[in-house]
Amino acid sequence: MLPRYQPFDNEWVTFSIILFFILFLIGFSELVRKRLDWSPEINRKIIHVFVGTVILFCPFVFTSKIPLQVLAIIFIVVNFVTLITGKLPGIHSIKRKSYGTVFFPISVLILVTFWWDRPASFIIPILLMTYADTLAAVIGERSKTSEIYIGWRDEKTIQGSIVMFLVSTVLVGFGISLITQLVGGIAPELKTIIPLSIFVGAIATTAEGISFKGSDNLTVPISTAVSIDLFLNRAETGEILVFLLWVLLALLLTQGAYQLKSLTSAGAMGAFIMGIFVFGIGGWKFMVPLSTFFVLSSILSKYGKRKKESFKSIAVKGSQRDVTQVFANGGIPLILTILWFYSPSDLLYILFIGSLAAATADTWGTEIGFFSKAAPRSISTFKSVEKGTSGGITFLGTFGSLLGSTILAASAFLFIDDPQILIFVVIAGFIASLVDSLLGATVQASYECSRCHRPTEVQVHCDNQANLISGIKWISNDTVNLICTFTGAGLGWVFVGL
């Protein structure tokens, strides 16, 4: 355990002082900002660094994680309320819309809940979120020759990403050595620390690069914590070389997919992180089903590209998967893989397969359904609809969904020795794809372009804001896909776990 200094016998006295200090700091900085006419950007970064530094000292003054959990919950609520009401512009107002001030305490809550007893995996993510991310933003903004790239939707700079990688790598290396000695352990050798630092630095930089609206305050610390645990686990079991080979395989697959234009640049970055964790954690057992879904679905999307482009009545997505689509289809399997890493169980693996079966069934139903000569019908009203309309189904497309779910389940045949479970997986994936169609027909947002007047699934079309004509604005096709994979996992739990 870390050496602790308890200034008071009652930890809640310490908690109260920290809470008061943070509130005072926010109020004082807002007053100074108004008096000195500081930019909200500068003020926000100063608060970010000060609060992050306070959080870093918490493991050294608290024996229980409860006070820090309560502190995080308080600021999740406070920051969310002040954000939506427009209060405290000094910590919220920046050039782009951001929820970073809400993601920050959420990430602290997650870290303290699951990594409190792993000092390195708790402290280092806070270090990177507080210092590396802030310094990268400052350098990126102030560089006179900044090279811009779009990771997800936010603009990032090459210079900022380089700084993020270098600072993160250094902080990980020194952090691991120092924290290990503080807890009374023996610091890892350089042959472990150097590749560990580079690996974690690369993961953190990639997570920051594909962040959107301040989500890096959540994705950077969580991905950092998992990557530290994963690398150190493989080092302890003597599997570093095998692990690095899995990383190389993930890189080759995503780079190949990008070259073949199956993924956008951001989609490739997201798929790379997913591949590292899924392949590196689960090996062949997890790699085969995920690769089956991704490779075969990409081939289908490419094969049907010209067919889809010929239908001009509906503006549908192309064959390239962006980062949103990558995580809409693979986010649930990724979370299940990480849960399996910390607590391996047959049930979690079945849920993993069920979620992928749902994603495969949905994708194959859409891609194969485009080749149907019969007009699709809405799953909710059974009326004929245009090809490409969400919620439209055909007999051929329905067969494609069942085929996709079956193929995915079959890919896990070597790892699940009970045929009945595989049948349940097929059913779960197929039903989830029908749920996807039903949601697409009823609650998914549908728009009409204000310029070309074509129906579309996206809010911006022809560089103009499209008009909502049906459904709920925040429920996009990607949201529906996420629900679909969650349903596949949930049904797997109902069929097998209960």
C-alpha positions as CSV (number, residue, x, y, z in Angstrom):
1,M,0.0,0.0,0.0
2,L,1.0,3.6,-0.5
3,P,2.5,5.5,2.5
4,R,-0.3,7.7,3.9
5,Y,-0.4,10.9,5.9
6,Q,-3.7,11.5,7.7
7,P,-3.8,15.1,8.9
8,F,-7.0,14.4,10.8
9,D,-8.4,11.3,12.6
10,N,-11.7,11.7,10.8
11,E,-11.2,11.4,7.0
12,W,-14.4,13.4,6.4
13,V,-12.7,16.5,7.8
14,T,-10.0,16.1,5.2
15,F,-12.8,15.5,2.6
16,S,-14.5,18.8,3.6
17,I,-11.3,20.7,3.4
18,I,-10.6,19.4,-0.1
19,L,-14.1,20.1,-1.2
20,F,-14.0,23.6,0.1
21,F,-10.6,24.2,-1.5
22,I,-11.8,23.1,-5.0
23,L,-15.0,25.2,-4.7
24,F,-12.9,28.2,-3.5
25,L,-10.4,27.6,-6.4
26,I,-13.2,27.6,-9.0
27,G,-14.9,30.7,-7.5
28,F,-11.6,32.6,-7.1
29,S,-10.4,31.8,-10.6
30,E,-13.7,33.0,-12.0
31,L,-13.3,36.3,-10.1
32,V,-9.7,36.7,-11.3
33,R,-10.7,35.8,-14.9
34,K,-13.3,38.6,-14.9
35,R,-11.0,41.2,-13.3
36,L,-8.0,40.4,-15.6
37,D,-10.1,39.5,-18.6
38,W,-8.5,36.1,-19.0
39,S,-9.5,33.8,-21.8
40,P,-11.9,31.0,-20.5
41,E,-9.5,28.5,-22.3
42,I,-6.6,29.5,-20.0
43,N,-8.8,29.6,-16.9
44,R,-10.2,26.1,-17.7
45,K,-6.7,24.6,-18.1
46,I,-5.5,26.1,-14.8
47,I,-8.5,24.7,-13.0
48,H,-8.0,21.3,-14.7
49,V,-4.3,21.1,-13.6
50,F,-5.0,22.2,-10.0
51,V,-7.9,19.9,-9.5
52,G,-6.0,17.0,-11.1
53,T,-3.1,17.6,-8.8
54,V,-5.4,17.5,-5.8
55,I,-6.8,14.2,-6.9
56,L,-3.3,12.8,-7.2
57,F,-2.7,13.4,-3.5
58,C,-5.9,11.7,-2.4
59,P,-4.5,8.2,-2.3
60,F,-1.9,9.4,0.2
61,V,-4.4,11.0,2.6
62,F,-7.4,8.7,2.4
63,T,-7.5,5.0,3.5
64,S,-11.0,4.6,2.2
65,K,-12.1,5.3,-1.4
66,I,-15.6,6.4,-0.4
67,P,-14.7,10.1,0.3
68,L,-13.2,10.4,-3.2
69,Q,-16.2,8.6,-4.7
70,V,-18.5,11.1,-3.0
71,L,-16.3,14.0,-4.2
72,A,-16.5,12.8,-7.8
73,I,-20.2,12.4,-7.7
74,I,-20.7,15.9,-6.3
75,F,-18.7,17.4,-9.1
76,I,-20.4,15.3,-11.8
77,V,-23.7,16.9,-10.7
78,V,-22.2,20.4,-10.2
79,N,-20.4,20.5,-13.5
80,F,-23.3,19.0,-15.4
81,V,-25.8,21.5,-13.9
82,T,-23.5,24.5,-14.5
83,L,-22.7,23.4,-18.0
84,I,-26.3,23.1,-19.2
85,T,-27.3,26.3,-17.4
86,G,-24.4,28.3,-18.7
87,K,-23.0,29.1,-15.3
88,L,-19.3,29.3,-14.5
89,P,-18.2,30.0,-18.1
90,G,-14.6,30.2,-16.9
91,I,-14.5,26.4,-16.6
92,H,-16.9,25.5,-19.4
93,S,-16.6,28.0,-22.1
94,I,-14.1,27.1,-24.8
95,K,-14.0,27.5,-28.6
96,R,-15.8,24.2,-29.2
97,K,-18.7,22.5,-27.3
98,S,-17.2,20.2,-24.7
99,Y,-18.4,18.0,-21.9
100,G,-14.8,17.5,-20.6
101,T,-15.6,19.0,-17.2
102,V,-18.3,16.3,-16.7
103,F,-16.1,13.5,-18.1
104,F,-13.3,14.4,-15.7
105,P,-15.1,13.5,-12.5
106,I,-16.8,10.5,-14.2
107,S,-13.3,9.1,-15.0
108,V,-12.2,9.8,-11.4
109,L,-15.2,7.9,-10.1
110,I,-14.5,4.9,-12.4
111,L,-10.8,4.9,-11.5
112,V,-11.4,5.1,-7.8
113,T,-14.1,2.5,-7.9
114,F,-12.2,-0.1,-9.8
115,W,-8.5,0.8,-9.5
116,W,-8.1,2.2,-6.0
117,D,-6.2,-0.9,-4.8
118,R,-3.9,-0.7,-7.9
119,P,-1.9,2.5,-7.1
120,A,0.0,2.7,-10.5
121,S,-3.2,2.1,-12.5
122,F,-5.0,4.8,-10.5
123,I,-2.3,7.5,-10.3
124,I,-0.7,7.3,-13.7
125,P,-4.0,7.8,-15.6
126,I,-4.7,10.9,-13.5
127,L,-1.1,12.1,-14.3
128,L,-1.7,11.8,-18.0
129,M,-5.1,13.4,-17.9
130,T,-3.8,16.3,-15.8
131,Y,-0.5,17.1,-17.3
132,A,0.1,15.3,-20.7
133,D,-3.3,16.1,-22.1
134,T,-3.1,19.8,-21.0
135,L,0.4,20.3,-22.3
136,A,-0.5,18.7,-25.6
137,A,-3.5,21.1,-25.9
138,V,-1.4,24.1,-25.1
139,I,1.4,23.2,-27.6
140,G,-1.1,22.3,-30.3
141,E,-2.9,25.6,-29.9
142,R,0.2,27.8,-29.8
143,S,2.2,26.2,-32.5
144,K,2.5,28.6,-35.5
145,T,2.9,25.8,-37.9
146,S,0.3,23.4,-36.6
147,E,-0.6,20.5,-38.9
148,I,-4.3,19.8,-38.4
149,Y,-6.0,16.5,-38.6
150,I,-9.6,15.3,-37.8
151,G,-9.5,12.4,-35.4
152,W,-13.3,12.0,-34.8
153,R,-14.9,15.4,-35.4
154,D,-12.7,17.7,-33.4
155,E,-9.6,19.2,-34.9
156,K,-6.3,17.9,-33.5
157,T,-2.7,18.9,-34.3
158,I,0.2,16.7,-35.2
159,Q,2.4,18.7,-32.8
160,G,0.0,18.3,-29.9
161,S,-0.2,14.5,-30.5
162,I,3.6,14.3,-30.5
163,V,3.8,16.1,-27.2
164,M,1.0,13.9,-25.8
165,F,3.0,10.8,-26.7
166,L,6.3,12.0,-25.5
167,V,5.1,13.4,-22.2
168,S,2.8,10.4,-21.6
169,T,5.7,8.0,-22.2
170,V,8.0,9.8,-19.8
171,L,5.3,10.1,-17.1
172,V,4.5,6.4,-17.4
173,G,8.1,5.4,-17.1
174,F,8.9,7.5,-14.1
175,G,5.5,6.9,-12.5
176,I,5.8,3.1,-12.6
177,S,9.3,3.2,-11.1
178,L,8.4,5.7,-8.3
179,I,5.0,4.2,-7.3
180,T,6.5,0.6,-7.3
181,Q,9.2,1.8,-4.8
182,L,6.6,3.7,-2.7
183,V,4.6,0.5,-2.2
184,G,7.7,-1.4,-1.2
185,G,8.1,-3.3,-4.4
186,I,11.0,-3.7,-6.8
187,A,10.8,-1.4,-9.8
188,P,10.5,-3.3,-13.2
189,E,13.7,-3.5,-15.3
190,L,14.3,-1.1,-18.1
191,K,13.5,-3.9,-20.6
192,T,10.0,-3.9,-19.2
193,I,9.6,-0.2,-18.4
194,I,10.7,1.1,-21.9
195,P,8.2,-0.9,-24.0
196,L,5.5,-0.5,-21.3
197,S,5.9,3.3,-21.4
198,I,5.9,3.4,-25.2
199,F,2.9,1.1,-25.4
200,V,0.8,3.1,-22.9
201,G,1.9,6.4,-24.3
202,A,0.8,5.3,-27.8
203,I,-2.6,4.1,-26.4
204,A,-3.2,7.3,-24.5
205,T,-2.2,9.4,-27.6
206,T,-4.5,7.4,-29.9
207,A,-7.4,7.7,-27.4
208,E,-6.8,11.5,-27.2
209,G,-6.6,11.7,-31.0
210,I,-10.0,10.3,-31.6
211,S,-11.8,12.1,-28.7
212,F,-14.8,14.3,-29.3
213,K,-16.3,17.1,-27.2
214,G,-13.9,16.5,-24.3
215,S,-14.3,12.7,-24.2
216,D,-10.5,12.4,-23.8
217,N,-11.0,13.2,-20.1
218,L,-12.7,9.8,-20.0
219,T,-11.1,7.7,-22.7
220,V,-7.5,8.6,-21.9
221,P,-7.5,7.6,-18.2
222,I,-9.5,4.5,-18.6
223,S,-7.6,3.1,-21.6
224,T,-4.4,4.0,-19.7
225,A,-5.4,2.0,-16.6
226,V,-6.4,-1.0,-18.7
227,S,-3.2,-0.9,-20.9
228,I,-1.0,-0.7,-17.8
229,D,-2.6,-3.7,-16.2
230,L,-2.6,-5.7,-19.4
231,F,1.1,-5.1,-20.2
232,L,2.2,-5.8,-16.6
233,N,0.1,-9.0,-16.6
234,R,1.8,-10.2,-19.7
235,A,5.2,-9.3,-18.3
236,E,4.5,-11.3,-15.2
237,T,3.4,-14.4,-17.2
238,G,6.3,-14.1,-19.6
239,E,4.1,-13.4,-22.6
240,I,5.4,-10.0,-23.7
241,L,6.6,-11.2,-27.1
242,V,3.3,-12.9,-27.8
243,F,1.4,-9.8,-26.7
244,L,3.5,-7.6,-28.9
245,L,2.7,-9.9,-31.8
246,W,-1.0,-9.4,-31.2
247,V,-0.4,-5.7,-31.2
248,L,1.4,-6.0,-34.5
249,L,-1.5,-8.1,-35.9
250,A,-4.0,-5.5,-34.8
251,L,-1.9,-2.8,-36.5
252,L,-1.6,-4.8,-39.8
253,L,-5.3,-5.5,-39.9
254,T,-6.4,-2.0,-39.3
255,Q,-3.8,-0.5,-41.6
256,G,-4.9,-3.0,-44.3
257,A,-8.5,-2.0,-43.8
258,Y,-7.6,1.6,-44.0
259,Q,-5.6,1.1,-47.3
260,L,-8.6,-0.8,-48.7
261,K,-10.9,2.1,-47.6
262,S,-12.9,-0.1,-45.3
263,L,-12.1,2.3,-42.5
264,T,-11.6,6.0,-42.2
265,S,-8.4,7.3,-40.6
266,A,-10.3,7.8,-37.3
267,G,-12.1,4.5,-37.7
268,A,-8.7,2.8,-38.1
269,M,-7.4,4.4,-34.9
270,G,-10.4,3.2,-33.0
271,A,-10.2,-0.3,-34.5
272,F,-6.5,-0.4,-33.6
273,I,-7.2,0.2,-29.9
274,M,-10.1,-2.3,-30.0
275,G,-7.9,-4.9,-31.7
276,I,-5.1,-4.4,-29.2
277,F,-7.3,-5.0,-26.2
278,V,-9.4,-7.8,-27.7
279,F,-6.5,-9.7,-29.3
280,G,-4.1,-8.9,-26.4
281,I,-6.5,-10.0,-23.7
282,G,-8.3,-12.9,-25.2
283,G,-5.9,-14.3,-27.9
284,W,-7.4,-16.6,-30.5
285,K,-10.5,-17.2,-28.5
286,F,-11.6,-13.5,-28.9
287,M,-9.6,-12.7,-32.1
288,V,-11.3,-15.2,-34.4
289,P,-14.9,-14.1,-33.8
290,L,-14.1,-10.4,-33.9
291,S,-12.0,-10.8,-37.1
292,T,-14.8,-12.9,-38.6
293,F,-17.3,-10.1,-38.1
294,F,-15.0,-7.4,-39.3
295,V,-13.4,-9.0,-42.3
296,L,-16.5,-10.7,-43.7
297,S,-18.7,-7.6,-43.1
298,S,-16.2,-5.4,-44.7
299,I,-16.1,-7.6,-47.8
300,L,-19.9,-7.5,-48.0
301,S,-19.9,-3.7,-47.6
302,K,-17.4,-3.4,-50.4
303,Y,-19.2,-5.8,-52.7
304,G,-22.4,-3.9,-52.3
305,K,-20.9,-0.5,-52.6
306,R,-21.9,0.2,-56.2
307,K,-25.4,-1.3,-55.5
308,K,-26.0,1.1,-52.6
309,E,-24.6,4.1,-54.5
310,S,-27.1,3.5,-57.3
311,F,-30.0,4.2,-55.0
312,K,-30.1,8.0,-54.9
313,S,-33.5,8.3,-53.2
314,I,-32.0,7.6,-49.7
315,A,-28.7,9.1,-48.5
316,V,-27.1,6.0,-46.9
317,K,-23.7,5.6,-45.3
318,G,-20.8,4.5,-47.4
319,S,-18.7,1.3,-47.1
320,Q,-16.1,3.1,-44.9
321,R,-16.6,2.7,-41.2
322,D,-15.9,5.8,-39.1
323,V,-14.9,5.7,-35.5
324,T,-18.5,6.0,-34.3
325,Q,-19.5,3.0,-36.3
326,V,-16.5,1.0,-35.1
327,F,-17.5,1.6,-31.4
328,A,-21.2,1.3,-32.1
329,N,-20.7,-2.2,-33.3
330,G,-17.6,-3.1,-31.2
331,G,-18.0,-1.1,-28.0
332,I,-20.0,-3.7,-26.1
333,P,-17.7,-6.6,-27.2
334,L,-14.8,-4.4,-26.1
335,I,-16.2,-3.7,-22.7
336,L,-17.1,-7.4,-22.2
337,T,-13.5,-8.4,-23.2
338,I,-12.1,-6.0,-20.5
339,L,-14.5,-7.4,-17.9
340,W,-13.3,-10.9,-18.9
341,F,-9.7,-9.8,-18.4
342,Y,-10.3,-8.8,-14.8
343,S,-12.8,-11.7,-14.0
344,P,-12.7,-14.5,-16.6
345,S,-15.9,-16.5,-17.0
346,D,-17.6,-18.6,-19.6
347,L,-20.7,-16.4,-19.4
348,L,-18.8,-13.2,-20.3
349,Y,-17.4,-15.0,-23.3
350,I,-20.9,-16.1,-24.4
351,L,-22.1,-12.5,-24.0
352,F,-19.2,-11.4,-26.1
353,I,-20.1,-13.8,-28.9
354,G,-23.8,-12.8,-28.6
355,S,-23.0,-9.1,-29.0
356,L,-20.9,-9.8,-32.1
357,A,-23.6,-12.2,-33.5
358,A,-26.1,-9.3,-33.2
359,A,-23.7,-6.9,-35.0
360,T,-23.0,-9.4,-37.7
361,A,-26.7,-10.2,-38.2
362,D,-27.6,-6.5,-38.4
363,T,-24.8,-5.8,-40.9
364,W,-25.4,-8.8,-43.1
365,G,-29.1,-8.2,-43.1
366,T,-28.5,-4.7,-44.4
367,E,-25.9,-5.6,-47.0
368,I,-27.5,-8.7,-48.4
369,G,-31.0,-7.1,-48.3
370,F,-29.8,-4.4,-50.8
371,F,-29.7,-7.2,-53.4
372,S,-33.3,-8.1,-52.9
373,K,-35.5,-7.5,-56.0
374,A,-38.6,-7.2,-53.8
375,A,-39.2,-3.8,-52.3
376,P,-38.5,-3.7,-48.5
377,R,-41.4,-3.3,-46.1
378,S,-41.3,-1.4,-42.8
379,I,-41.1,-3.9,-39.9
380,S,-43.5,-1.7,-37.9
381,T,-46.2,-1.0,-40.5
382,F,-45.5,-3.6,-43.2
383,K,-45.9,-0.8,-45.8
384,S,-43.5,-0.6,-48.7
385,V,-40.5,1.7,-48.2
386,E,-37.6,2.9,-50.2
387,K,-34.4,0.8,-50.2
388,G,-32.1,2.1,-47.6
389,T,-34.9,3.2,-45.2
390,S,-34.1,2.3,-41.6
391,G,-36.5,-0.4,-40.4
392,G,-37.2,-1.7,-43.9
393,I,-36.9,-5.5,-44.2
394,T,-37.0,-8.1,-47.0
395,F,-37.1,-11.8,-47.0
396,L,-33.5,-11.9,-48.4
397,G,-32.3,-9.4,-45.9
398,T,-33.9,-11.4,-43.0
399,F,-32.2,-14.5,-44.3
400,G,-28.9,-12.6,-44.4
401,S,-29.3,-11.7,-40.8
402,L,-29.9,-15.3,-39.8
403,L,-26.9,-16.4,-41.9
404,G,-24.7,-13.7,-40.4
405,S,-25.6,-14.7,-36.8
406,T,-25.0,-18.4,-37.7
407,I,-21.6,-17.7,-39.3
408,L,-20.4,-15.7,-36.3
409,A,-21.6,-18.3,-33.8
410,A,-19.8,-21.0,-35.9
411,S,-16.5,-19.0,-35.6
412,A,-16.6,-19.7,-31.9
413,F,-17.2,-23.5,-32.4
414,L,-13.6,-24.4,-31.3
415,F,-14.0,-22.4,-28.0
416,I,-17.5,-23.4,-27.0
417,D,-18.0,-27.1,-26.8
418,D,-21.8,-27.0,-26.2
419,P,-23.8,-26.9,-29.5
420,Q,-26.9,-25.8,-27.7
421,I,-25.2,-22.6,-26.5
422,L,-24.2,-21.8,-30.0
423,I,-27.8,-22.2,-31.1
424,F,-28.8,-19.8,-28.4
425,V,-26.2,-17.4,-29.7
426,V,-27.6,-17.6,-33.2
427,I,-31.1,-16.9,-31.9
428,A,-29.9,-14.0,-29.7
429,G,-28.1,-12.4,-32.6
430,F,-31.0,-12.8,-35.0
431,I,-33.6,-11.4,-32.5
432,A,-31.3,-8.5,-31.7
433,S,-31.1,-7.6,-35.4
434,L,-35.0,-7.5,-35.6
435,V,-34.9,-5.2,-32.5
436,D,-32.5,-3.0,-34.5
437,S,-34.9,-2.9,-37.4
438,L,-37.8,-2.1,-35.1
439,L,-36.0,0.7,-33.5
440,G,-34.9,2.0,-36.8
441,A,-38.5,2.1,-38.0
442,T,-39.9,3.8,-34.9
443,V,-37.5,5.9,-32.8
444,Q,-34.4,6.4,-35.0
445,A,-34.0,10.0,-36.2
446,S,-34.8,10.5,-39.9
447,Y,-34.0,13.8,-41.7
448,E,-34.6,15.6,-44.9
449,C,-31.8,17.6,-46.5
450,S,-32.7,21.3,-46.5
451,R,-30.9,21.7,-49.8
452,C,-31.4,18.6,-52.0
453,H,-34.5,17.4,-50.1
454,R,-33.3,13.8,-50.0
455,P,-34.1,11.6,-47.0
456,T,-31.0,11.0,-44.9
457,E,-29.9,9.5,-41.5
458,V,-27.4,12.3,-40.8
459,Q,-28.0,15.7,-39.2
460,V,-25.8,17.5,-41.7
461,H,-26.2,16.9,-45.4
462,C,-24.9,19.0,-48.4
463,D,-23.0,21.0,-45.8
464,N,-26.4,22.1,-44.3
465,Q,-28.4,21.3,-41.2
466,A,-31.0,18.7,-42.2
467,N,-34.6,18.9,-41.0
468,L,-35.8,16.2,-38.5
469,I,-38.9,14.6,-40.0
470,S,-39.4,11.6,-37.7
471,G,-37.9,9.8,-34.7
472,I,-35.9,11.2,-31.7
473,K,-33.0,13.5,-32.5
474,W,-30.4,11.9,-30.3
475,I,-31.2,8.3,-31.5
476,S,-29.0,7.9,-34.6
477,N,-28.3,4.8,-36.6
478,D,-25.1,4.3,-34.5
479,T,-27.2,4.5,-31.3
480,V,-29.5,1.8,-32.6
481,N,-26.5,-0.3,-33.5
482,L,-25.1,0.0,-30.0
483,I,-28.5,-1.0,-28.6
484,C,-28.5,-4.0,-31.0
485,T,-25.2,-5.3,-29.7
486,F,-26.2,-4.7,-26.1
487,T,-29.4,-6.7,-26.9
488,G,-27.5,-9.5,-28.3
489,A,-25.4,-9.8,-25.2
490,G,-28.5,-9.4,-23.0
491,L,-30.4,-12.1,-24.8
492,G,-27.3,-14.4,-24.5
493,W,-27.4,-13.8,-20.7
494,V,-31.2,-14.6,-20.6
495,F,-30.8,-17.8,-22.7
496,V,-27.6,-19.1,-21.0
497,G,-27.0,-17.2,-17.8
498,L,-30.4,-17.6,-16.1
